[in-house]
Amino acid sequence: MTPLSWLRLLGLACLTATLTGVASFALVSAGGSPLLIAPLLAPLFALFGLLLGWAGLHVRRFKDHKRTWVTPLAAMRIAIAARASGYVASVATGVLAGVLCASLGRVEAPLMASNALASGLACAGSLWWCLVAVVVERWCIADIDEDSDDPGEVARPSASPA
């Protein structure tokens, strides 16, 4: 499995930001309101990042052969969660950036000003979550097999006897 690509995540965020921004601008121009962002999304995304980072630190401890609760199966699950979190956080960052741009277009209205503040903070929280996901996913990359004689040999699963 290849690590998460920064360019793919950036492209995904830019694409969703553009689509959301255009749709929100069209909605606001027609007299509607863009997607209203709850202010509690920012701490929620920050909490997701902290929990993922905490789990990632335990994977690092596991790889260093230190005492931890992580097993090889749990490390795999944390790696998959980090990978999925990277994509979800990237899309969330793009959507929130698009809503932020649309809200800043009519910032003189009190509702739009508060929506711009909430979406800006939530965008920062989801960006944090995305960065933590990329770092944790890189921490979860499997090491070279320590029992092999060849230093370049990678651990391979054995064939099933069945």
C-alpha positions in Angstrom: 0.0 0.0 0.0 1.5 3.3 -1.0 1.4 6.2 1.4 -1.2 9.0 1.0 -0.2 11.5 -1.7 -0.1 15.1 -0.7 -1.0 16.1 -4.2 -4.0 13.9 -4.3 -5.3 15.3 -1.0 -4.6 18.8 -2.1 -6.4 18.3 -5.4 -9.3 16.7 -3.7 -9.6 19.7 -1.3 -9.3 22.2 -4.2 -11.9 20.4 -6.2 -14.4 20.3 -3.4 -13.7 23.9 -2.4 -14.3 25.0 -6.0 -17.5 23.0 -6.4 -18.8 24.1 -3.0 -17.8 27.7 -3.5 -19.5 28.0 -6.9 -22.6 26.3 -5.6 -22.7 28.5 -2.5 -22.1 31.7 -4.5 -24.9 30.8 -6.8 -27.2 30.1 -3.9 -26.2 33.4 -2.1 -26.7 35.4 -5.4 -30.2 33.9 -5.7 -31.0 35.3 -2.2 -30.5 32.0 -0.3 -28.2 31.1 2.5 -25.1 28.9 2.1 -24.6 25.8 4.2 -24.7 27.0 7.8 -21.7 25.6 9.7 -22.0 24.6 13.4 -19.4 26.2 15.6 -18.7 22.9 17.3 -17.2 21.3 14.2 -13.8 23.0 14.9 -13.3 21.3 18.3 -14.7 18.1 17.0 -12.3 17.9 14.1 -9.4 18.9 16.4 -10.5 16.1 18.8 -10.4 13.6 15.9 -6.9 14.7 15.1 -5.8 14.4 18.7 -7.3 10.9 19.0 -5.7 9.8 15.8 -2.3 11.3 16.9 -2.6 9.5 20.2 -3.2 6.2 18.5 -0.3 6.9 16.1 2.0 7.5 19.0 1.1 4.1 20.3 1.9 2.5 16.9 5.3 4.2 17.1 5.8 2.7 20.6 4.8 -0.7 19.2 7.3 -0.4 16.4 10.0 0.5 18.9 9.1 -2.6 20.9 8.0 -0.6 23.9 5.0 -1.4 26.2 1.7 -0.4 24.6 -1.8 -1.6 24.0 -1.3 -1.8 20.3 -1.2 -5.2 18.6 -0.3 -5.8 14.9 -4.0 -6.0 14.1 -4.7 -2.7 15.9 -1.8 -1.1 14.1 -3.2 -2.1 10.8 -6.6 -0.7 11.9 -5.0 2.6 12.9 -3.2 2.8 9.6 -6.5 2.3 7.7 -8.3 4.8 10.0 -5.5 7.3 9.3 -5.8 6.7 5.5 -9.5 7.2 5.6 -9.2 10.2 7.8 -6.9 11.8 5.4 -9.4 11.6 2.6 -12.4 12.6 4.7 -10.6 15.5 6.3 -9.4 16.7 2.9 -12.9 16.8 1.5 -14.2 18.4 4.7 -11.5 21.1 4.4 -12.4 21.8 0.8 -16.2 22.0 1.6 -15.5 24.3 4.5 -13.2 26.5 2.5 -15.8 26.9 -0.2 -18.4 27.8 2.4 -15.9 30.3 3.9 -15.4 32.0 0.5 -19.1 32.2 -0.1 -19.7 33.6 3.4 -17.0 36.2 3.0 -18.7 37.4 -0.1 -21.5 38.9 2.0 -19.7 39.4 5.3 -21.6 42.5 6.1 -24.6 40.4 7.1 -24.4 39.2 10.7 -25.4 35.6 9.8 -22.7 35.4 7.1 -20.1 36.9 9.4 -20.7 34.3 12.0 -20.9 31.6 9.3 -17.5 32.7 8.0 -16.0 32.6 11.5 -17.4 29.1 12.2 -16.4 27.7 8.8 -12.9 29.3 9.0 -12.3 27.7 12.4 -13.8 24.3 11.3 -11.6 24.5 8.1 -8.6 24.9 10.4 -9.7 22.0 12.5 -10.2 19.7 9.5 -6.8 20.8 8.1 -5.2 19.8 11.4 -7.0 16.4 11.2 -5.8 15.9 7.7 -2.2 16.7 8.6 -2.3 14.4 11.6 -3.8 11.6 9.4 -1.0 11.9 6.9 1.7 11.8 9.6 0.1 8.9 11.4 -0.3 6.9 8.2 3.4 7.3 7.5 4.2 6.2 11.0 2.3 3.0 10.3 4.5 1.8 7.4 5.8 -1.7 8.0 9.5 -2.0 8.8 12.0 -4.4 7.2 12.0 -7.9 8.7 14.5 -8.1 11.5 15.0 -11.9 11.3 16.2 -12.0 7.7 19.9 -12.2 6.7 19.5 -9.9 3.7 19.2 -6.2 4.9 17.1 -5.3 1.9 14.6 -8.1 2.3 11.1 -7.1 3.2 8.9 -9.3 5.5 6.5 -11.3 3.3 3.6 -13.4 4.6 4.1 -17.1 4.4 2.0 -19.3 2.2 -1.0 -21.1 3.7 -0.5 -24.9 4.2 -4.1 -25.5 3.2 
